Amino acid sequence: QVQLAESGGGLEQAGASLRLSCAASGRTFSSYTMSWFRQPPGKEREFVAGISRSGGSTEYADSVKDRFTISRDNAKNTVYLQMNSLKPEDTAVYYCAADRSLIISRRITTYDYWGQGTQVTVSS
């Protein structure tokens, strides 16, 4: 099917920028809606951003809108999350997820495939 692997996490100061990558293995990457979720320490996993199959549509959680940008390169089987103006509340494990539906969903249960996660820590 598809396997996902996140990378790019790390420790940053508030106000810094960081780009996460999610590399996918599979023959039909372009047929998947892709999203980023995050799980802050002690909290539930939450939707961050999603992107349609061709990259023509995107959605963002209110908490990251105007700061984060999701993009994808289907030729490279990769989805990205550009994070700017990082805040301490962005600290979380960030997960990449894939869904075969045409609509960008914010529901965890919609997604069939998940990466292992990458830690992002933002200090003040």
Salt bridges, closest charged atoms under 4 A:
GLU46 OE2 - ARG38 NE 2.84
GLU59 OE1 - ARG106 NE 3.38
ASP90 OD1 - ARG38 NH1 2.92
ASP90 OD2 - ARG67 NH1 2.80
ASP112 OD2 - ARG100 NH2 3.84
